[in-house]
Amino acid sequence: MDAPLKRVAAKRRPSKLQNNLIYGAVWLACFAPLVWLTWRGLTGDLGANPIEALIRQIGVWGLRLLLVGLAVTPAARILNKPRLVRFRRTIGLFAFCYVGLHLLTYIGVDLFFDWGQLWKDILKRPFITLGMGAFVLLIPLAVTSTNGMIRRLGRATWERIHWLVYLIVPLGVAHYYLLVKADHRPPLVYAAILTVLLGWRLWDVWGRRAAR
């Protein structure tokens, strides 16, 4: 590369300060819903059944972040902004934290750590079975999210593990749909978004194989 082109590339590359600010903004955006829900809980703004509302909303935000994580790669390709992909890890880890907190709140606040009742719910209530399955599958993704784990596993193995997300998110959508008793429009909207994202992924894989 010629010296002038190198200078242009260097100018286009964000500085360390800009990177830190962007990461900080992403982190705050992911953390903000929890702050908002906490504030609503403290001010009595979660309705007649605040515990149920809190558990559900934490889980919904976990699902939303999972969908955002799936949308990062298509957005990076469509917008020609490959550096957007670096935010998938942060978003994914926040999604895992929200889903884990959703489960912990259900077990601790709703069931008072009654493990026997939890086991009965898993066996008898399909939406809990699906939700628990999604959480269990999320664990290896969170554990292998570090650069060190990528090096230990190898890129190919790591990618195969992280393809689990294409099973996890449908399980999460199905969990939400079965949980809702009346208005099914929100989970159906998430199902539509998921369908579009999965369709894009299939089209992208097919296009790449056809180009070989």
PAZAPA-4460 file (N, C-alpha, C; in steps of 0.05 Angstrom, whole numbers, plus 32768, in hexadecimal, padded with zeros to 4 digits):
% residues 212
    n_x    n_y    n_z   ca_x   ca_y   ca_z    c_x    c_y    c_z   seq   type   mol
   8011   7FE8   8000   8000   8000   8000   8012   8019   8000     1      M     A
   800B   802C   7FEF   801A   8045   7FEE   8017   8055   8008     2      D     A
   802B   8067   800D   802A   8076   8026   8011   8087   8028     3      A     A
   8008   8095   8012   7FEF   80A5   8015   7FD7   8093   801D     4      P     A
   7FD5   807B   8010   7FBF   8069   8017   7FC0   8060   8034     5      L     A
   7FD8   805B   803D   7FDC   8053   8059   7FD2   8069   806C     6      K     A
   7FD8   8082   8064   7FCF   8099   8075   7FB1   809B   8075     7      R     A
   7FA4   8096   805E   7F87   8098   805C   7F7B   8082   806D     8      V     A
   7F86   8069   806C   7F7B   8053   807C   7F7E   8059   8099     9      A     A
   7F95   8065   80A1   7F9A   806B   80BD   7F86   8080   80C7    10      A     A
   7F7F   8093   80B5   7F6B   80A7   80BD   7F50   809B   80C1    11      K     A
   7F49   8087   80B0   7F2E   807B   80B2   7F2B   8069   80CA    12      R     A
   7F41   805F   80D3   7F40   804D   80EA   7F3B   805C   8104    13      R     A
   7F27   8054   8114   7F21   8063   812C   7F38   8063   8140    14      P     A
   7F3C   8079   814E   7F51   807A   8162   7F49   8069   817A    15      S     A
   7F5D   8064   818C   7F57   8055   81A4   7F41   8062   81B5    16      K     A
   7F42   807D   81B6   7F2D   808B   81C5   7F12   8087   81B9    17      L     A
   7F11   8089   819E   7EF7   8085   8191   7EED   8068   8195    18      Q     A
   7EFF   8055   8194   7EF7   8039   8199   7EEC   8036   81B5    19      N     A
   7EF9   8042   81C9   7EF0   8040   81E4   7ED5   804D   81E8    20      N     A
   7ED1   8064   81DB   7EB7   8072   81DD   7EA1   8061   81D1    21      L     A
   7EA7   8055   81BA   7E92   8044   81AD   7E8C   802C   81BE    22      I     A
   7EA0   801F   81C8   7E9C   8008   81DA   7E8C   8010   81F3    23      Y     A
   7E93   8028   81FE   7E84   8032   8215   7E67   8037   820E    24      G     A
   7E62   8041   81F7   7E46   8047   81EE   7E36   802C   81EB    25      A     A
   7E43   8018   81DF   7E36   7FFE   81DC   7E30   7FF2   81F7    26      V     A
   7E44   7FF3   8209   7E41   7FE8   8224   7E2A   7FF6   8233    27      W     A
   7E29   8010   8231   7E14   801F   823F   7DF9   8019   8233    28      L     A
   7DF7   8016   8218   7DDE   8010   820B   7DD4   7FF4   8214    29      A     A
   7DE6   7FE2   8218   7DDE   7FC7   8221   7DD6   7FC7   823E    30      C     A
   7DE3   7FD7   824E   7DDE   7FD8   826B   7DC6   7FE9   8272    31      F     A
   7DBF   7FFC   8261   7DA9   800F   8267   7D8F   8002   826D    32      A     A
   7D86   7FED   825F   7D6C   7FE1   8265   7D6A   7FD6   8282    33      P     A
   7D80   7FCC   828C   7D80   7FC2   82A8   7D7C   7FD9   82BB    34      L     A
   7D8A   7FEF   82B6   7D87   8007   82C7   7D6A   8011   82C6    35      V     A
   7D5F   8011   82AE   7D43   801B   82AA   7D2F   8009   82B9    36      W     A
   7D33   7FEE   82B7   7D21   7FDC   82C5   7D24   7FDE   82E3    37      L     A
   7D3D   7FE2   82EC   7D41   7FE6   8309   7D32   7FFF   8313    38      T     A
   7D35   8014   8303   7D27   802D   830A   7D09   802A   830B    39      W     A
   7CFE   801C   82F7   7CE1   8017   82F6   7CD9   8006   830E    40      R     A
   7CE9   7FF3   8316   7CE3   7FE3   832E   7CE2   7FF3   8347    41      G     A
   7CF6   8005   834A   7CF8   8015   8362   7CE1   8029   8364    42      L     A
   7CD7   8032   834D   7CC2   8046   834D   7CA6   803A   834A    43      T     A
   7CA4   8020   834C   7C8A   8013   834A   7C7D   8015   832F    44      G     A
   7C8D   8015   831A   7C82   8018   82FF   7C82   7FFE   82EF    45      D     A
   7C81   7FE8   82FD   7C81   7FCE   82EE   7C66   7FC0   82EF    46      L     A
   7C51   7FCF   82F6   7C37   7FC4   82F5   7C2E   7FB6   830E    47      G     A
   7C17   7FA8   830B   7C0B   7F9A   8322   7C1C   7F82   832C    48      A     A
   7C2B   7F76   831A   7C3B   7F5F   8320   7C58   7F65   8319    49      N     A
   7C66   7F75   832A   7C81   7F7E   8323   7C95   7F68   831F    50      P     A
   7C93   7F52   832F   7CA7   7F3C   832D   7CA4   7F2F   8311    51      I     A
   7C8C   7F29   8309   7C88   7F1C   82EF   7C91   7F2F   82D9    52      E     A
   7C8B   7F49   82DB   7C93   7F5C   82C7   7CB1   7F5F   82C5    53      A     A
   7CBE   7F5F   82DC   7CDB   7F61   82DD   7CE8   7F49   82D0    54      L     A
   7CDF   7F31   82D7   7CEB   7F19   82CC   7CE7   7F18   82AE    55      I     A
   7CCF   7F20   82A5   7CCA   7F1F   8288   7CDA   7F33   8279    56      R     A
   7CDB   7F4C   8283   7CEA   7F61   8275   7D08   7F5C   8273    57      Q     A
   7D13   7F51   8288   7D30   7F4A   8287   7D34   7F35   8271    58      I     A
   7D23   7F21   8270   7D25   7F0D   825B   7D21   7F18   823F    59      G     A
   7D0E   7F2B   823C   7D09   7F37   8222   7D22   7F46   8218    60      V     A
   7D2F   7F54   822B   7D47   7F63   8223   7D5D   7F50   821C    61      W     A
   7D5F   7F39   8229   7D72   7F25   8221   7D6D   7F1B   8204    62      G     A
   7D54   7F17   81FE   7D4D   7F0E   81E3   7D53   7F24   81CE    63      L     A
   7D4D   7F3D   81D5   7D53   7F53   81C3   7D71   7F55   81BD    64      R     A
   7D81   7F52   81D2   7D9E   7F53   81CE   7DA8   7F3C   81BD    65      L     A
   7D9C   7F25   81C0   7DA4   7F0E   81AF   7D9D   7F14   8192    66      L     A
   7D86   7F20   818D   7D7F   7F28   8172   7D92   7F3D   8167    67      L     A
   7D99   7F50   8178   7DAB   7F65   816F   7DC6   7F59   8168    68      V     A
   7DCF   7F45   8179   7DE8   7F38   8173   7DE8   7F2A   8158    69      G     A
   7DD1   7F1D   8151   7DCE   7F10   8137   7DCE   7F24   8121    70      L     A
   7DC4   7F3C   8126   7DC2   7F51   8112   7DDC   7F5F   810C    71      A     A
   7DF0   7F5C   811D   7E09   7F6B   811A   7E17   7F64   80FF    72      V     A
   7E1A   7F4A   80F9   7E28   7F43   80E1   7E19   7F4C   80C8    73      T     A
   7DFF   7F48   80C5   7DF1   7F54   80AE   7DF5   7F72   80AC    74      P     A
   7DF3   7F80   80C2   7DF6   7F9D   80C2   7E12   7FA5   80B8    75      A     A
   7E26   7F96   80C2   7E42   7F9C   80BA   7E46   7F98   809C    76      A     A
   7E39   7F83   8091   7E3C   7F7E   8074   7E2D   7F92   8064    77      R     A
   7E14   7F97   806C   7E03   7FAA   805C   7E0E   7FC6   805D    78      I     A
   7E17   7FCF   8074   7E22   7FEA   8077   7E3F   7FED   8070    79      L     A
   7E4B   7FD6   8069   7E68   7FD5   8063   7E79   7FE0   807A    80      N     A
   7E71   7FD8   8092   7E7F   7FE0   80AA   7E88   7FC7   80B9    81      K     A
   7E9E   7FBA   80B0   7EA6   7FA0   80BC   7EAD   7FA2   80D9    82      P     A
   7EB5   7FBA   80E2   7EBD   7FBC   80FE   7EA6   7FBA   8112    83      R     A
   7E8D   7FBB   8107   7E76   7FB7   8119   7E76   7F9C   8125    84      L     A
   7E82   7F88   8118   7E82   7F6C   8121   7E8F   7F6A   813C    85      V     A
   7EA1   7F7C   8143   7EAF   7F79   815D   7E9D   7F7E   8174    86      R     A
   7E85   7F88   8170   7E72   7F8D   8186   7E61   7F74   818C    87      F     A
   7E63   7F60   817B   7E52   7F48   8180   7E57   7F3C   819B    88      R     A
   7E71   7F3B   81A3   7E78   7F2E   81BC   7E6C   7F3C   81D4    89      R     A
   7E6E   7F57   81D4   7E63   7F66   81EA   7E45   7F63   81EC    90      T     A
   7E38   7F65   81D5   7E1B   7F62   81D4   7E12   7F46   81DD    91      I     A
   7E21   7F32   81D3   7E1B   7F16   81DA   7E1E   7F11   81F8    92      G     A
   7E33   7F1C   8204   7E37   7F17   8221   7E22   7F26   8231    93      L     A
   7E1A   7F3D   8228   7E04   7F4B   8236   7DEA   7F3A   8234    94      F     A
   7DE6   7F2F   821C   7DCE   7F1F   8219   7DCE   7F07   822C    95      A     A
   7DE5   7EFA   822F   7DE8   7EE4   8241   7DE2   7EED   825E    96      F     A
   7DEC   7F05   8265   7DE8   7F0F   8280   7DCB   7F15   8285    97      C     A
   7DBD   7F20   8271   7DA0   7F25   8275   7D90   7F0B   8277    98      Y     A
   7D97   7EF8   8266   7D89   7EDE   8268   7D8E   7ED0   8283    99      V     A
   7DA8   7ED1   828B   7DAF   7EC6   82A5   7DA1   7ED4   82BC   100      G     A
   7D9F   7EEE   82BB   7D91   7EFD   82D0   7D73   7EF7   82CF   101      L     A
   7D68   7EF4   82B7   7D4C   7EEC   82B4   7D47   7ED2   82C2   102      H     A
   7D58   7EBE   82BE   7D55   7EA4   82CB   7D59   7EA7   82E9   103      L     A
   7D6E   7EB5   82F1   7D73   7EB8   830E   7D5D   7EC6   831C   104      L     A
   7D51   7EDA   8310   7D3B   7EE9   831D   7D23   7ED6   831F   105      T     A
   7D1E   7EC6   830B   7D08   7EB3   830C   7D0C   7E9F   8323   106      Y     A
   7D25   7E94   8324   7D2A   7E7F   8339   7D2A   7E8C   8355   107      I     A
   7D37   7EA3   8357   7D3B   7EAE   8372   7D23   7EBE   837C   108      G     A
   7D17   7ECE   836B   7D01   7EE0   8375   7CE6   7ED2   8372   109      V     A
   7CE2   7EC4   835D   7CC8   7EB7   8359   7CC6   7E9C   8367   110      D     A
   7CDB   7E8C   8365   7CDA   7E71   8371   7CE8   7E6F   838C   111      L     A
   7CF5   7E84   8395   7D04   7E84   83AE   7D17   7E6C   83AF   112      F     A
   7D25   7E68   8399   7D39   7E53   8396   7D2E   7E37   839D   113      F     A
   7D15   7E32   8396   7D09   7E18   8399   7D11   7E07   8381   114      D     A
   7D27   7DF8   8383   7D32   7DE9   836D   7D20   7DD3   8364   115      W     A
   7D11   7DC8   8376   7CFE   7DB3   836F   7CE8   7DBE   835D   116      G     A
   7CDE   7DD6   8364   7CC9   7DE2   8354   7CD4   7DEA   8338   117      Q     A
   7CED   7DF3   8338   7CFA   7DFA   831F   7CFB   7DE2   830C   118      L     A
   7D03   7DCB   8317   7D05   7DB3   8307   7CE9   7DAB   82FC   119      W     A
   7CD5   7DAD   830D   7CBA   7DA7   8305   7CB1   7DBA   82EE   120      K     A
   7CB8   7DD4   82F0   7CB1   7DE7   82DC   7CBF   7DE0   82C1   121      D     A
   7CD8   7DD8   82C3   7CE7   7DD1   82AB   7CDA   7DBA   829C   122      I     A
   7CD0   7DA6   82AC   7CC5   7D8E   82A0   7CA8   7D92   8297   123      L     A
   7C99   7DA4   82A4   7C7C   7DA6   829F   7C74   7DBE   828F   124      K     A
   7C85   7DD3   828E   7C7D   7DEC   8281   7C90   7DF0   8269   125      R     A
   7C85   7DEC   8251   7C96   7DED   8238   7CA6   7E07   8235   126      P     A
   7C9A   7E1E   823C   7CA9   7E37   8238   7CC1   7E38   824A   127      F     A
   7CBF   7E2C   8261   7CD7   7E2C   8273   7CEB   7E18   8269   128      I     A
   7CE2   7E01   825E   7CF4   7DED   8253   7D04   7DFA   823C   129      T     A
   7CF7   7E09   822A   7D05   7E16   8214   7D18   7E2B   821E   130      L     A
   7D0F   7E3B   8231   7D20   7E50   823C   7D39   7E45   824A   131      G     A
   7D35   7E30   8259   7D4C   7E24   8266   7D60   7E18   8252   132      M     A
   7D55   7E0C   823D   7D66   7E02   8228   7D76   7E17   821B   133      G     A
   7D6A   7E2E   8215   7D78   7E44   8209   7D8E   7E4E   821B   134      A     A
   7D89   7E50   8235   7D9D   7E5A   8248   7DB5   7E46   8249   135      F     A
   7DAF   7E2D   824B   7DC4   7E19   824C   7DD6   7E1A   8233   136      V     A
   7DCA   7E1E   821C   7DD9   7E20   8203   7DE9   7E3A   8201   137      L     A
   7DE0   7E4E   8210   7DEF   7E68   8210   7E09   7E66   8220   138      L     A
   7E0A   7E54   8233   7E21   7E52   8245   7E3B   7E4D   8235   139      I     A
   7E3C   7E39   8223   7E56   7E36   8214   7E5D   7E4E   8203   140      P     A
   7E4A   7E5C   81F9   7E50   7E74   81EA   7E5D   7E89   81FB   141      L     A
   7E53   7E8D   8214   7E5E   7EA1   8226   7E7A   7E98   822F   142      A     A
   7E7D   7E7E   8235   7E97   7E74   823F   7EAD   7E76   822A   143      V     A
   7EA6   7E73   8211   7EBA   7E73   81FB   7EBB   7E8E   81ED   144      T     A
   7EB2   7EA3   81FA   7EB2   7EBD   81ED   7ECC   7ECC   81ED   145      S     A
   7EE0   7EC3   81FC   7EFA   7ED1   81FF   7F0C   7ECA   81E8   146      T     A
   7F20   7EDC   81E3   7F34   7ED7   81CE   7F44   7EBE   81D5   147      N     A
   7F4A   7EBA   81EF   7F59   7EA3   81F7   7F4B   7E89   81F0   148      G     A
   7F30   7E88   81F4   7F21   7E70   81ED   7F21   7E6B   81CF   149      M     A
   7F20   7E81   81C0   7F20   7E7E   81A2   7F3A   7E71   819A   150      I     A
   7F51   7E7A   81A6   7F6B   7E6F   819F   7F6C   7E51   81A7   151      R     A
   7F62   7E4B   81BF   7F64   7E2F   81C9   7F52   7E1C   81B7   152      R     A
   7F3B   7E25   81B1   7F28   7E14   81A2   7F2F   7E13   8184   153      L     A
   7F3A   7E29   817A   7F3D   7E2B   815D   7F25   7E39   8151   154      G     A
   7F29   7E49   813D   7F13   7E59   8132   7EFC   7E47   8128   155      R     A
   7F02   7E31   811B   7EED   7E20   810F   7EDB   7E15   8125   156      A     A
   7EE8   7E0A   813A   7ED8   7DFE   8150   7EC8   7E14   815E   157      T     A
   7ED5   7E2A   8163   7EC7   7E41   8170   7EAE   7E49   8160   158      W     A
   7EB1   7E4B   8146   7E9A   7E53   8135   7E84   7E3F   8136   159      E     A
   7E8B   7E25   8137   7E76   7E10   8138   7E67   7E13   8153   160      R     A
   7E75   7E18   8169   7E67   7E1C   8182   7E54   7E33   8181   161      I     A
   7E5D   7E49   8175   7E4D   7E61   8175   7E37   7E61   8161   162      H     A
   7E36   7E4C   8150   7E1E   7E49   813F   7E06   7E41   8150   163      W     A
   7E0A   7E3A   8169   7DF4   7E34   817B   7DE1   7E4B   817E   164      L     A
   7DEB   7E63   8179   7DD9   7E7A   817C   7DC1   7E78   8169   165      V     A
   7DC4   7E6A   8153   7DAE   7E67   8140   7D99   7E53   814A   166      Y     A
   7D9F   7E45   815F   7D8B   7E35   816D   7D81   7E43   8186   167      L     A
   7D93   7E51   8193   7D8C   7E5F   81AC   7D77   7E74   81A8   168      I     A
   7D7A   7E85   8194   7D67   7E9B   8190   7D4B   7E91   8189   169      V     A
   7D48   7E7D   8177   7D2D   7E72   8173   7D21   7E67   818C   170      P     A
   7D31   7E5A   819D   7D27   7E4F   81B6   7D1D   7E66   81C8   171      L     A
   7D2D   7E7D   81C8   7D25   7E94   81D8   7D0A   7EA0   81CE   172      G     A
   7D07   7EA2   81B4   7CEE   7EAC   81A8   7CD7   7E9A   81AF   173      V     A
   7CDB   7E80   81AC   7CC5   7E6D   81B3   7CBF   7E6E   81D1   174      A     A
   7CD3   7E71   81E2   7CCF   7E74   81FF   7CBD   7E8C   8205   175      H     A
   7CC3   7EA3   81F8   7CB4   7EBB   81FC   7C97   7EB8   81F2   176      Y     A
   7C94   7EAB   81DA   7C79   7EA8   81CF   7C68   7E97   81E1   177      Y     A
   7C72   7E81   81EC   7C63   7E70   81FD   7C5E   7E7C   8218   178      L     A
   7C70   7E8E   8221   7C6C   7E9C   823A   7C55   7EAF   823A   179      L     A
   7C52   7EBD   8223   7C3D   7ED2   8221   7C21   7EC5   8220   180      V     A
   7C0F   7ECF   8230   7BF4   7EC3   8231   7BE0   7ED1   8220   181      K     A
   7BE4   7EEA   8219   7BD0   7EF9   820A   7BDB   7F05   81F0   182      A     A
   7BEA   7F1A   81F3   7BF4   7F29   81DC   7C0E   7F1C   81D1   183      D     A
   7C0B   7F0D   81BB   7C22   7EFF   81AF   7C30   7F10   819A   184      H     A
   7C28   7F29   8197   7C35   7F39   8182   7C53   7F3E   8187   185      R     A
   7C5B   7F45   81A0   7C78   7F49   81A3   7C89   7F31   819C   186      P     A
   7C83   7F18   81A6   7C94   7F02   819E   7C92   7EFC   8180   187      P     A
   7C7C   7F02   8174   7C79   7EFD   8157   7C8B   7F11   8147   188      L     A
   7C8D   7F29   8152   7C9F   7F3D   8145   7CBC   7F33   8147   189      V     A
   7CC4   7F29   815E   7CDF   7F1E   8161   7CE3   7F06   814F   190      Y     A
   7CCE   7EF6   814C   7CD0   7EDF   813A   7CD4   7EE8   811D   191      A     A
   7CC7   7EFD   8116   7CCA   7F08   80FA   7CE6   7F12   80F6   192      A     A
   7CF1   7F21   810A   7D0C   7F2B   8108   7D20   7F14   8106   193      I     A
   7D1C   7EFF   8117   7D2D   7EE8   8116   7D2C   7EDA   80FB   194      L     A
   7D14   7ED8   80EF   7D12   7ECC   80D5   7D22   7EDB   80C0   195      T     A
   7D20   7EF5   80C1   7D30   7F05   80AE   7D4E   7F01   80B1   196      V     A
   7D57   7F01   80CA   7D73   7EFE   80D0   7D7D   7EE2   80C8   197      L     A
   7D6D   7ECD   80CE   7D75   7EB2   80C5   7D74   7EB0   80A7   198      L     A
   7D61   7EBD   809A   7D5F   7EBC   807D   7D78   7EC9   8071   199      G     A
   7D80   7EE0   807D   7D98   7EED   8072   7DB1   7EDB   8076   200      W     A
   7DB3   7ECD   808C   7DCA   7EBC   8091   7DCB   7EA5   807D   201      R     A
   7DB3   7E99   8077   7DB2   7E83   8064   7DBA   7E8E   8048   202      L     A
   7DAF   7EA5   8041   7DB6   7EB1   8027   7DD4   7EB7   8025   203      W     A
   7DE0   7EC1   803B   7DFC   7EC8   803B   7E0D   7EAE   8038   204      D     A
   7E06   7E99   8047   7E15   7E80   8044   7E13   7E75   8028   205      V     A
   7DFA   7E75   801E   7DF6   7E6A   8002   7E06   7E7B   7FEE   206      W     A
   7E06   7E95   7FF1   7E15   7EA6   7FDF   7E33   7EA1   7FE0   207      G     A
   7E3D   7E9E   7FF7   7E5A   7E99   7FFA   7E62   7E7E   7FEE   208      R     A
   7E51   7E6A   7FF2   7E57   7E4F   7FE6   7E55   7E50   7FC8   209      R     A
   7E42   7E5F   7FBD   7E3E   7E61   7FA0   7E55   7E70   7F93   210      A     A
   7E62   7E82   7FA3   7E78   7E92   7F97   7E92   7E82   7F96   211      A     A
   7E93   7E6B   7FA4   7EAC   7E5C   7FA4   7EB1   7E4E   7F89   212      R     A
***
